[in-house]
């Protein structure tokens, strides 16, 4: 492993990968800092640009956009109390409180140092555990993989969104659209309705841009709000209020370490995501702190807990994707699509078929943290201006990127029509509170589910009870049932508390 890691660093320390990482970090921070444009939208927009790049350069750039985009959400959260991402909601409470006290510099430093620390530690965990887990997963056959995928769908569908049925419906819709075209297994055509252009299936990139990016543009246009305003930051006369000292960093380091562990664990579980990690870590930090009264009112420790946890998810969410072929969250699903586009199939075999590329990507993922620290720290003033840019400048550019990206994917005008169709579809999904991210995950995983289901049925023939013979299959059935029941109980408990509060 050590030799592979060293070879990976040697591959990344070239002009192309380094330039890709630098560009990715800048774009990620810019997009993350703009309220309304999240890291997942940034990756969706940048994905077509990487088609003609070397896989190491292209994927390292997307991973840099991912990491920097998650961090960038804290900038607008701290300065104008408008989180660029859902995971930055808690950062907005404590960070903006510090800004109003003239301590914006300290809040921004805390967020940056905690983010980079959490990301770096989680990336080290990814590098150390991914290959060993892949060795274990190689022993699983089609039946075990089938029930693993069913478990993944169950977790993702039940843990995301306010409504379990709507989460499952979103996943199922993605699976349905993934079946359009010719089956890779039987060769039969499905849901083409005589349209020959659909024989090859629905193009991933225009569908992705249509479902995730363009509906937000329409929403902003309909609201006609968020035109941007000049951000005025109160300044303290004390120089110490404008930065985080080494002593302060060391004082919150135990919190950062604990929160990073929580974020790493949460990220490795499919479907939970950075928002869950941030809330759990923040709650745990508040429970164990000596000064809980400061939380929500300008706590440096609170910012460190939330930011280190939600950024730790970046690295660990790739663990199930690379080892099992199951994306840990919605962003990992996009990255899984990027891997497939570049000819890399996530799963246990990727460590044997593309060893050099994978460890080069790991090295790039780690180096990204260094560039994120340097670029973000030196460009605070620039990113502050970006956070207050008028939306009527931003979203027309986003629209142009989306249309050009959809066409560039296959250089086919039909892809632009697919973009338009899924823009309407994605807008309607938001209107009825369906989850576009779950739709994407369902779309990406469906071919793997179909393949393993077909192979499993070929193995057991007409003796279907043999599907439940492997102990691992029964284990995943049990886990799926536990997840569903626990989520239902949690929702009932929350509903009873809500009704109790209303009655009082």
LUMMAR-509571 format. One record per residue (C-alpha): residue number from 1; x, y, z. Coordinates in steps of 0.05 Angstrom, whole numbers, plus 5000, padded with zeros to 4 digits. Layout:
BEGIN
   tiba      x      y      z
    NUM      X      Y      Z
...
END
This chain:
BEGIN
   tiba      x      y      z
      1   5000   5000   5000
      2   5056   5048   5018
      3   5086   5040   4948
      4   5019   5053   4915
      5   5009   5116   4957
      6   5079   5142   4938
      7   5066   5127   4865
      8   5000   5164   4871
      9   5034   5227   4898
     10   5085   5222   4842
     11   5028   5221   4790
     12   4992   5280   4821
     13   5054   5325   4828
     14   5050   5345   4755
     15   5025   5408   4722
     16   4958   5380   4698
     17   4931   5350   4764
     18   4957   5408   4806
     19   4924   5459   4759
     20   4859   5419   4761
     21   4860   5418   4838
     22   4873   5493   4842
     23   4817   5509   4792
     24   4770   5461   4828
     25   4784   5492   4896
     26   4771   5563   4871
     27   4707   5543   4834
     28   4683   5502   4894
     29   4692   5560   4943
     30   4659   5610   4896
     31   4599   5566   4883
     32   4594   5545   4956
     33   4596   5617   4979
     34   4537   5637   4935
     35   4471   5623   4970
     36   4427   5579   4927
     37   4485   5544   4891
     38   4508   5482   4928
     39   4568   5436   4919
     40   4525   5385   4883
     41   4504   5439   4832
     42   4576   5460   4823
     43   4597   5388   4808
     44   4539   5379   4760
     45   4560   5441   4722
     46   4634   5423   4720
     47   4623   5349   4702
     48   4619   5359   4626
     49   4684   5399   4626
     50   4722   5338   4652
     51   4700   5292   4595
     52   4760   5306   4553
     53   4811   5306   4610
     54   4854   5251   4636
     55   4815   5213   4691
     56   4865   5235   4745
     57   4859   5308   4726
     58   4784   5308   4716
     59   4765   5269   4778
     60   4815   5307   4822
     61   4783   5372   4798
     62   4713   5347   4815
     63   4736   5324   4884
     64   4767   5392   4896
     65   4702   5425   4876
     66   4666   5378   4925
     67   4712   5393   4985
     68   4717   5467   4972
     69   4642   5473   4959
     70   4624   5442   5026
     71   4671   5491   5061
     72   4648   5550   5018
     73   4578   5545   5046
     74   4605   5569   5113
     75   4628   5636   5084
     76   4558   5663   5069
     77   4532   5629   5132
     78   4581   5668   5175
     79   4578   5735   5140
     80   4505   5743   5121
     81   4472   5686   5158
     82   4452   5654   5092
     83   4480   5582   5090
     84   4507   5563   5021
     85   4491   5491   5041
     86   4443   5457   5090
     87   4501   5431   5131
     88   4523   5503   5145
     89   4458   5520   5182
     90   4490   5511   5251
     91   4552   5550   5229
     92   4506   5608   5210
     93   4480   5612   5282
     94   4547   5617   5317
     95   4587   5647   5260
     96   4541   5705   5246
     97   4536   5719   5321
     98   4612   5727   5321
     99   4608   5771   5259
    100   4560   5819   5293
    101   4611   5823   5350
    102   4666   5844   5302
    103   4698   5775   5302
    104   4683   5753   5231
    105   4757   5738   5219
    106   4759   5691   5278
    107   4696   5656   5255
    108   4722   5647   5184
    109   4789   5621   5210
    110   4755   5572   5256
    111   4711   5546   5200
    112   4770   5539   5153
    113   4817   5505   5202
    114   4764   5457   5227
    115   4741   5441   5156
    116   4812   5426   5131
    117   4828   5384   5193
    118   4764   5344   5187
    119   4773   5332   5113
    120   4846   5312   5119
    121   4834   5262   5175
    122   4774   5231   5139
    123   4814   5225   5075
    124   4869   5188   5112
    125   4816   5140   5138
    126   4791   5131   5066
    127   4861   5114   5041
    128   4874   5065   5098
    129   4809   5026   5099
    130   4783   5027   5027
    131   4829   4974   4999
    132   4820   4924   5058
    133   4744   4932   5054
    134   4747   4918   4979
    135   4783   4852   4993
    136   4726   4830   5038
    137   4673   4853   4990
    138   4704   4812   4934
    139   4681   4750   4971
    140   4608   4771   4962
    141   4570   4740   4904
    142   4511   4767   4863
    143   4460   4747   4916
    144   4497   4783   4972
    145   4506   4844   4928
    146   4433   4843   4910
    147   4411   4848   4982
    148   4465   4899   4997
    149   4436   4943   4942
    150   4366   4933   4970
    151   4392   4954   5038
    152   4424   5015   5007
    153   4359   5035   4973
    154   4322   5025   5039
    155   4370   5069   5079
    156   4373   5123   5027
    157   4298   5124   5016
    158   4280   5126   5090
    159   4334   5173   5117
    160   4329   5229   5066
    161   4273   5280   5065
    162   4214   5293   5110
    163   4170   5238   5080
    164   4191   5165   5075
    165   4141   5149   5019
    166   4165   5209   4978
    167   4237   5189   4989
    168   4222   5119   4963
    169   4181   5146   4905
    170   4240   5191   4885
    171   4286   5131   4884
    172   4237   5089   4845
    173   4228   5143   4793
    174   4303   5145   4782
    175   4303   5069   4773
    176   4246   5074   4724
    177   4282   5125   4680
    178   4346   5083   4683
    179   4308   5026   4649
    180   4294   5068   4587
    181   4331   5040   4526
    182   4361   4973   4509
    183   4375   4924   4566
    184   4449   4907   4573
    185   4428   4837   4597
    186   4372   4814   4551
    187   4378   4863   4493
    188   4304   4880   4498
    189   4282   4952   4488
    190   4241   4984   4543
    191   4200   5049   4549
    192   4226   5077   4483
    193   4156   5087   4453
    194   4184   5079   4384
    195   4234   5136   4391
    196   4300   5110   4364
    197   4340   5164   4400
    198   4321   5131   4466
    199   4349   5063   4446
    200   4415   5080   4480
    201   4380   5104   4543
    202   4376   5173   4575
    203   4441   5212   4575
    204   4466   5221   4646
    205   4494   5292   4643
    206   4435   5330   4612
    207   4387   5292   4658
    208   4431   5310   4718
    209   4434   5383   4700
    210   4360   5386   4685
    211   4338   5354   4751
    212   4388   5387   4799
    213   4410   5454   4770
    214   4358   5485   4725
    215   4297   5481   4773
    216   4336   5526   4821
    217   4346   5577   4765
    218   4271   5576   4752
    219   4255   5585   4826
    220   4302   5645   4832
    221   4270   5676   4770
    222   4200   5665   4798
    223   4218   5695   4866
    224   4255   5754   4836
    225   4290   5762   4903
    226   4360   5754   4928
    227   4388   5810   4884
    228   4448   5816   4930
    229   4470   5872   4974
    230   4534   5900   5000
    231   4559   5862   5060
    232   4581   5907   5117
    233   4623   5871   5169
    234   4632   5903   5237
    235   4706   5908   5256
    236   4735   5900   5325
    237   4792   5944   5349
    238   4827   5882   5378
    239   4872   5848   5326
    240   4861   5781   5362
    241   4787   5784   5342
    242   4806   5780   5268
    243   4841   5713   5271
    244   4844   5646   5306
    245   4907   5636   5347
    246   4945   5571   5354
    247   4924   5568   5427
    248   4850   5574   5409
    249   4858   5520   5356
    250   4891   5472   5405
    251   4836   5486   5456
    252   4782   5463   5407
    253   4823   5408   5375
    254   4792   5353   5419
    255   4724   5375   5395
    256   4748   5375   5323
    257   4776   5305   5332
    258   4712   5278   5362
    259   4668   5312   5310
    260   4712   5287   5254
    261   4702   5216   5280
    262   4627   5226   5281
    263   4628   5256   5210
    264   4672   5199   5184
    265   4626   5146   5213
    266   4562   5181   5187
    267   4592   5192   5118
    268   4609   5118   5111
    269   4536   5100   5122
    270   4497   5107   5056
    271   4444   5161   5054
    272   4457   5203   5117
    273   4500   5260   5090
    274   4536   5320   5118
    275   4475   5354   5149
    276   4463   5294   5194
    277   4536   5292   5214
    278   4537   5367   5230
    279   4475   5364   5275
    280   4498   5301   5312
    281   4569   5328   5324
    282   4543   5397   5345
    283   4494   5365   5394
    284   4548   5320   5423
    285   4596   5379   5430
    286   4544   5420   5465
    287   4527   5363   5512
    288   4599   5355   5534
    289   4624   5427   5534
    290   4636   5468   5597
    291   4601   5529   5566
    292   4536   5504   5532
    293   4504   5573   5541
    294   4550   5601   5487
    295   4525   5553   5433
    296   4482   5590   5383
    297   4506   5657   5408
    298   4577   5658   5382
    299   4613   5595   5402
    300   4680   5581   5368
    301   4675   5509   5392
    302   4606   5502   5361
    303   4632   5525   5293
    304   4691   5477   5298
    305   4645   5418   5315
    306   4596   5430   5258
    307   4647   5446   5204
    308   4696   5389   5220
    309   4638   5339   5220
    310   4605   5361   5156
    311   4671   5365   5119
    312   4694   5297   5145
    313   4636   5267   5106
    314   4671   5286   5040
    315   4724   5233   5048
    316   4685   5178   5083
    317   4625   5181   5036
    318   4671   5153   4982
    319   4685   5090   5023
    320   4620   5053   5005
    321   4623   5080   4934
    322   4693   5056   4919
    323   4689   4990   4958
    324   4617   4968   4946
    325   4594   5011   4887
    326   4542   5045   4932
    327   4545   5121   4938
    328   4547   5147   5009
    329   4507   5210   4992
    330   4479   5249   4933
    331   4546   5281   4916
    332   4579   5212   4917
    333   4526   5190   4867
    334   4548   5245   4819
    335   4621   5227   4829
    336   4603   5154   4816
    337   4574   5178   4749
    338   4639   5215   4735
    339   4679   5152   4750
    340   4636   5112   4702
    341   4642   5165   4647
    342   4718   5161   4653
    343   4716   5085   4646
    344   4725   5069   4720
    345   4673   5024   4752
    346   4668   5035   4827
    347   4669   4971   4867
    348   4721   4923   4897
    349   4754   4908   4830
    350   4773   4981   4819
    351   4832   4973   4866
    352   4860   4917   4822
    353   4840   4942   4753
    354   4859   5016   4762
    355   4907   5016   4821
    356   4951   5073   4796
    357   4893   5118   4780
    358   4857   5106   4846
    359   4918   5121   4889
    360   4933   5182   4847
    361   4862   5206   4861
    362   4873   5191   4935
    363   4936   5233   4935
    364   4900   5289   4899
    365   4844   5286   4949
    366   4895   5296   5006
    367   4933   5351   4970
    368   4868   5388   4959
    369   4865   5404   5033
    370   4932   5441   5029
    371   4909   5484   4971
    372   4841   5496   5003
    373   4876   5523   5066
    374   4922   5569   5026
    375   4872   5594   4975
    376   4815   5605   5023
    377   4859   5639   5075
    378   4890   5687   5025
    379   4825   5703   4988
    380   4775   5719   5044
    381   4762   5789   5017
    382   4748   5763   4947
    383   4702   5708   4971
    384   4664   5758   5015
    385   4648   5798   4952
    386   4627   5735   4916
    387   4578   5718   4972
    388   4541   5784   4959
    389   4538   5781   4883
    390   4470   5797   4852
    391   4434   5734   4831
    392   4416   5763   4763
    393   4490   5759   4746
    394   4499   5688   4772
    395   4441   5647   4745
    396   4444   5668   4672
    397   4516   5642   4673
    398   4492   5578   4706
    399   4441   5569   4651
    400   4493   5578   4596
    401   4539   5528   4630
    402   4482   5478   4636
    403   4462   5483   4562
    404   4533   5480   4537
    405   4550   5423   4584
    406   4489   5383   4562
    407   4509   5391   4489
    408   4583   5378   4500
    409   4570   5311   4534
    410   4552   5277   4469
    411   4553   5335   4419
    412   4480   5319   4404
    413   4423   5369   4403
    414   4377   5315   4429
    415   4414   5322   4495
    416   4392   5394   4499
    417   4320   5370   4490
    418   4332   5320   4547
    419   4358   5378   4589
    420   4294   5418   4576
    421   4249   5358   4590
    422   4283   5342   4656
    423   4284   5415   4676
    424   4208   5414   4673
    425   4207   5346   4707
    426   4255   5369   4762
    427   4215   5433   4774
    428   4151   5391   4782
    429   4188   5344   4830
    430   4205   5403   4875
    431   4133   5427   4872
    432   4109   5361   4901
    433   4168   5355   4950
    434   4202   5296   4915
    435   4277   5292   4926
    436   4319   5303   4862
    437   4382   5276   4896
    438   4348   5210   4911
    439   4323   5208   4840
    440   4396   5212   4816
    441   4418   5157   4865
    442   4362   5112   4840
    443   4382   5126   4768
    444   4456   5109   4781
    445   4445   5046   4822
    446   4389   5015   4781
    447   4435   4981   4728
    448   4475   4948   4784
    449   4412   4924   4818
    450   4385   4896   4753
    451   4450   4861   4736
    452   4457   4828   4804
    453   4383   4809   4805
    454   4390   4775   4737
    455   4453   4737   4759
    456   4421   4717   4824
    457   4359   4689   4790
    458   4404   4651   4741
    459   4440   4619   4800
    460   4378   4597   4838
    461   4334   4579   4778
    462   4263   4566   4801
    463   4284   4552   4873
    464   4273   4622   4897
    465   4281   4604   4970
    466   4356   4597   4956
    467   4359   4673   4950
    468   4351   4675   5026
    469   4401   4620   5041
    470   4466   4662   5047
    471   4474   4689   5118
    472   4496   4757   5090
    473   4430   4763   5052
    474   4390   4751   5116
    475   4434   4801   5152
    476   4419   4856   5102
    477   4344   4839   5104
    478   4347   4846   5179
    479   4384   4913   5174
    480   4334   4939   5124
    481   4276   4922   5170
    482   4311   4953   5229
    483   4324   5018   5191
    484   4252   5023   5168
    485   4223   5010   5237
    486   4271   5057   5272
    487   4256   5114   5224
    488   4181   5103   5231
    489   4187   5104   5307
    490   4230   5167   5303
    491   4179   5202   5259
    492   4122   5183   5306
    493   4161   5208   5366
    494   4175   5274   5331
    495   4103   5281   5310
    496   4078   5268   5382
    497   4127   5320   5409
    498   4102   5370   5357
    499   4029   5357   5374
    500   4045   5361   5448
    501   4079   5428   5438
    502   4019   5454   5398
    503   3970   5431   5451
    504   4009   5466   5505
END
